[in-house]
Amino acid sequence: MTSPHPVARYYDRNTRRFLRFGRIRGGGVIHRALWAPGVANSREAGAWIHSWIGEVLRDHGLGAPGAILDLGCGVGGTLVDLARTFPEAEMHGVTISTEQVRLARQFVGAAPSRFHIHAGDFDALDLPVQADAVVAIEAFVHSGDAGAFFRSVARHLSPGGLMVLVDDFLTTPRTGLTPRERARVRHFEQGWHLGSLCTVDTLESHAAGAGLELVAGFDFTHWTRPGRPRDRVIAALSPAFRGLGLVRVPFFANMVGGDALQDGLREGFIRYRGLVLRKREPRASPSEAGGPGSG
């Protein structure tokens, strides 16, 4: 019997705890809360990024998408919120976690004909879906191969379609980090099973190789809230967890990785960003463009 993918195991073991004890209660949201201007409570902080994605898609010319694909869809909260923004769109979500597949199908069960939850590794995805928009919130960093990730995006995104990616990024290549910062990056990667934590420039290069170009970028770091009382307790215990080798246990791995991430956000060598990319349109042939030999 093959061992489960480490990211699948991580989320299979932790998702219920994220939903029950995370800073966002309800709404099927397990990604980071953003305390943007006007946000009054944790529920709104969790949903804010969904409203922002809807605005960004419209601002970049996507008024009525026929299909939206969420890579790393969790338990479906993002899909449900975007479905309200785009009521005619068919909604597709992908997760590698069997527990999340089960919970997501329950969460969207009221409209099974419109929502489709797929089990799979988004680095090697091959669905019969051509989406007008692809979304990935805190998912790209889990990719084992950034190039494969964007090739997968390109296979499922219509020409001219948009991708909105929200994730953590290094502010400088690793060679520019201090030894302590590099150690904290390793703790973050080990704890949360990250394979593609990188700078925006590195992501842009991988995306360009798959035919996607970066068209806009935003920094949300100042709307995160690191340093809760619970976070300070975990910070005190995290060295002991690492020393005992508990980073191999999903429950403790989450705390070890989260503590390292908070250091990165506070000290500025990690930033939480939103990026908008567009899949390039295919180039017209000379005859199609009205060049020599046409007419």
N, C-alpha and C positions, 0 to 999 in steps of 0.2 A: 504494500500500500504506500503510495507516494505521500510525502509530507505536504501539508497545505502551504501555499505561498505565504511568506512571512507577513506581508501586508494583509492578506486575508485573515491570517491567524490573529494579528493585532486587532483588527476591527471586529472579527467574530467574538473575541473575548471582551472588548472594551465598549462596543456600541451601546449596549443597554445602560452601562454605567454613565456614558456621556449623556444619554438622554435623561437619566434620572437625577444625576448630581452635577451636571454641567451648569455653567452660568446662564444658559438659555433653557428655560423649561417650556416644553410644548412646541408645537409647530413643526416637528420633524426636522429640526435644525441642529447640527452638531459642529458646524464651523464657527469661526470666531465672531464674537459680537463687536459691532462698531458703533461707538457713541458719537455719531455725527450730530451736528446742530439740529435741534428739534426732537431728538430721540429722548423719550421719557422713561423707558423701562427696558428690561432685558429682552422682552419679546420683540419690541420694536428694534432694538439693537441687533438682534439676530436676523431680522427680516430686511433691514435697511439695504444690505448689499443686493438683494433681489430687486428692490425698486431701482437702485442705481443701474443694475444690468439692463433692466427694461428701458430706462431713459437713454443709456448709451447706445443700445441697439437702434432705437428710433432716431437719435441724433445723427447716427451714421447711415441713415437711409433705409433701415429695415423696418418697414411699417407693419407688415402682416406676414410673418414667417409661416411657411407651410409646415415645417418641422423644426423642433429644437432638440438637441442632443446634449445631455449632461454627463460628462465623463467624471466618474467618481461621485455618483449621485447620492451616496449615503442612504438615508431612509426616505428620500423623496420630497423633503421640504422645499428645496429650490424649485423642483419641477412644478409642485402645486402652486407656489406663488407666481411663477412665470406664466403658468396656465391662466391665471386670472388676468394678467396683463395682456396676454395674447390668446384670446378665447377661441380662435379658429385653428391654432397650431396643434399638431400632433406632437406629443411629448415622449421622448425616449431617454431613459437613464441607464447607465452602466455602472456596476460595482463588482469587484472581485470577491467581496465578502458574502458568503451564503446566508449569514444571519441578516445582513443588510438587505439582500434580495427579498427575504421572507418578510421583514418588517416593512420594506418599501411597498411591496405588493399589498399588504394590509392597509397601509396608510393611504394609498391612492385607489383603494378598492371600490370607491363609489363610482368611479368612471373608468372601468378597466378597458373599454374600447378605445379610449383616447390616450391612456397612459400605458407605456410598455417598459417594463423593467427587465434588463438583460444582465445575465451573469457572465462575467468575462474579464480578461486582462486588457485594459484599453491600449496597451502597447502593441497588441496583436489582434486588434478588433477587425472584424469583417462582417458588418451587418448590411442588410439590404435597405440602407437608409441614406438618403441624400438630404442633409439638414441645411437650412438657411442660416442657422446659428448653432455654434457649439460653445458650451459653457464648461469651465473647470475651476471649481473653488477648492483650494487647498488639496488638489489632486496631482498636479503636474510633478511636484517634488517627490511623490511616491514612484514615479516612473523609473524603471530600471534602465531605460535607454531613451534619452531625450530625442534623438533623431527618430527612433521608431515611434515615439509618441506623436510627433508632428506629422509623420507619414500617415499614421492612423487617422489623425484629424483631417488631413487633406483628402483621404479616401472617402470620408463621410461628410464633407462640406462642399456645398455647391460653389461653382465659380462665382466670385464676388461676394460670397457669404462671409460672415463675421464670426470670429472667436473672441470670447471674453474670458480671460484667465486671471484669477485672483490667487496670490500665493506669497510665500516668503522668498526673499532674494538676498543674496550676499551683496554688500555695497562695493566690494572690491574683490579681485581674484584672491585666491587663498595665499598666494605668495606675498600679498600685501598685508595680510593679517599678522598680528602678534602671535607668539606661541600660545598664549592663553586663549586668544580668540579662536585659533585653529582647534584647540582642545575642546572648547565649548561647541564649536560647529560639529565636531565628531560626536560629542555627547548627544546633540540634537538629532543628528542623522541616525545614530545607533538606537536611540530611544524610540523614535517615530518611524523607523524603517524607511529612510529617505534615500533615493538613488539619484536625484537630479537637482539637488540644491545648487544654485549657480547664480551668476550675475545676470542682469537684464541683457547685457551685451551678448553673453553666451547663449541665452535663450533666443535672442533675435537671430543669431547665426544659424541655430538649429532650425528655427521656423522658416528662414529664408531658403534653406536647402530643400524644404518640402513645398515651397511655393506660397508661403504666407509672409506678409509684410506687416511690421508693426506700424500702426497708425496713430496710437495714442497711449499715454501712460499716466497713471495717477498713484499717489502715495497716501495710504490710509493709516500709516503707523501711529500718527498722533491721535487717532480715534480708538486705538486699542487701550485696554486698561490693565497693564501688568501690575503685579505687586499687591494682590489681595492678601488678607491675613492668611488664608490657606496657602497661598503661593509662598509666603515667607516661611511657613512651617516646612513645606516641601523643600525649599532651598536649603534649609538646615539639615534635612535628612538625606538629600540627594547624594552627597559624597559617600555616605554609608551604603546606600542602595547600590551604587556603582562598585564600591569595594567588595561587597558580598556577591557580586555577579548577578544581581537581581534584574539587570537590564534585559536579561533573556526572558523574563516573565512579563507578559503584556501589561498587567496592572501596574507594575513598578516602572516598566519601560516608558509608559506614558508620562509619569511624573518626572523621570530623569530627563526625557526629551523636552518636556514643557518648561522645566526649570532652565535648561540651557537656552531655549528660545527666548525666554523672558530676559535673560542676560543680554542676548544679542539685540533685542528690541530696545532695551534701556540704554545700552552702550553704543548703539548705532551701527554695528557691523552687520545687522540683519534688518531689512525693512519689509513691511507688508504692503504689497502693491497690487494694483489692478491694471491689466494691459488689454488693449484691443488690437486684434490682428485681422487682416483681410486676406482671403485667398485670391490670388491674382487671376484675372480673366485670361483665358487662352489667347495667344496672339493670333490675329487674323492673318490668313495667307495673303500674298500680294493681290490675287484676284478678288478676294473678299474685301480687301481694303481699297479697291479701285486703282491698284498699281498697274504696272506694265502687263499687258496681256489680258486685261479685263475689258469688258464691253464688246 
